[in-house]
Amino acid sequence: MKPSIKAGCLTLGLLTMSYSLSASADELYFASWGGAYQDAIREAWLKPFNKETGIDVVEDTDPQVSKLKAMQDTNTVSWDVVTENSSRLARGIKLGVFEKITPEMVNQQHVIPGARNDYGVPSEIFSTLIGFSGKAFPDGKPQPKTFADFWDVKKFPGKRTLQDEPATVIEAALIADGVKPEDVYKTLSTPEGVDRAMDQIKKIKPYVAKWWKSGAEPVQALSSGEVVMALGWNGRFQSGIDSGVPIKMSWDDSVAQVGYFALVKGAHNRDAALKLLNYIISPQHQAEFSKYIAYGPTTSEAMQYIDKARQERLPSTPERLQHTLFMDAGWWDKNGPAIIERYNQVRAQ
């Protein structure tokens, strides 16, 4: 059963509606980011939720925090639940656009501690890690495994690609320079630590053939031979592998980010929204998402419902979490503008 539409006209994104204040209690308005990610959400959660509860889900896209703020300022809130990553959730919390989610509203005791947030129900975990060309580094030969290997252009020669934004890149840079993952943000909270990270970017810059913007670009660059190594997202690399691109990933070092379902403050269909949040966080339902995209569950209890072959594709197995640094969204919300400026200056030099 496809999530259906009961009210409104459709004009923007996937399905953007003219919201009716008389909307019935058996529907809710949901916005995410389109593409394969929203397709996976629909198949894993929205369709089964609709079938089980009878609540119709009206989908939209592009839930920018600035849009939510404008809706609230004009008393025209259209969405009930939106998806955000760690940094956008932090911005939304600061602007007051999300409702705090108490344990009485949604039980999250089984959620991985590093993924918890009082203002969002964690939906999935994805990681930034090394992807590399199987042609450039074939089996039987030395292959890059760690962030230090990414920076070691003598042992592993060839062009690289890095994201054009610094989040997760400067964390990887410090780990490559010998900082323990648990000390990364303490180090970055000092001027000397920021300088150290930027020196690492300067060091690798001559070998960066491409500063990527979209998650598909590292896979394309590896496939074409433009680069031999990339820092990118595990789900994108896995999609490339599944489609036959001769690339591999290493899980020895990774920086994890968390996706969240957030309850919009002033949501008109709050009760239905809370039902959806409780639905997606249950271990059985968490396990369903990884069938459609290689992102991991946010509760270890979900692993019992995921077969071993599928677990090999995911970032949040207990073994991989031992080598994972969770991105600190609060740190980025506080320091992001200055770091982005420094990063762009280094890139432009």
Stockholm file with secondary structure:
# STOCKHOLM 1.0

chainA/1-349         MKPSIKAGCLTLGLLTMSYSLSASADELYFASWGGAYQDAIREAWLKPFNKETGIDVVEDTDPQVSKLKAMQDTNTVSWDVVTENSSRLARGIKLGVFEKITPEMVNQQHVIPGARNDYGVPSEIFSTLIGFSGKAFPDGKPQPKTFADFWDVKKFPGKRTLQDEPATVIEAALIADGVKPEDVYKTLSTPEGVDRAMDQIKKIKPYVAKWWKSGAEPVQALSSGEVVMALGWNGRFQSGIDSGVPIKMSWDDSVAQVGYFALVKGAHNRDAALKLLNYIISPQHQAEFSKYIAYGPTTSEAMQYIDKARQERLPSTPERLQHTLFMDAGWWDKNGPAIIERYNQVRAQ
#=GR chainA/1-349 SS CCCCCCSSCCCSSSSCCCCCTTCCTTEEEEEECCHHHHHHHIIIIIHHHHHHHCCEEEEEECCCHHHHHHHHHTTCCCCSEEEEEHHHHHHHHHHTCBCCCCTTTSCCTTBCGGGCBTTBEEEEEEEEEEEEETTTSCTTSCCCCSHHHHHCTTTSCSCEEEESSCTTHHHHHHHHTTCCGGGHHHHHTSHHHHHHHHHHHHHHGGGEEEEECSTTHHHHHHHHTSCSEEEEEHHHHHHHHHTTCCEEEEEEEEEEEEEEEEEBTTCTTHHHHHHHHHHHHSHHHHHHHTTTSSCBCSBGGGGGGSCHHHHTTCSCSHHHHTTEEECCHHHHHHHHHHHHHHHHHHHHC
#=GC SS_cons         CCCCCCSSCCCSSSSCCCCCTTCCTTEEEEEECCHHHHHHHIIIIIHHHHHHHCCEEEEEECCCHHHHHHHHHTTCCCCSEEEEEHHHHHHHHHHTCBCCCCTTTSCCTTBCGGGCBTTBEEEEEEEEEEEEETTTSCTTSCCCCSHHHHHCTTTSCSCEEEESSCTTHHHHHHHHTTCCGGGHHHHHTSHHHHHHHHHHHHHHGGGEEEEECSTTHHHHHHHHTSCSEEEEEHHHHHHHHHTTCCEEEEEEEEEEEEEEEEEBTTCTTHHHHHHHHHHHHSHHHHHHHTTTSSCBCSBGGGGGGSCHHHHTTCSCSHHHHTTEEECCHHHHHHHHHHHHHHHHHHHHC
//
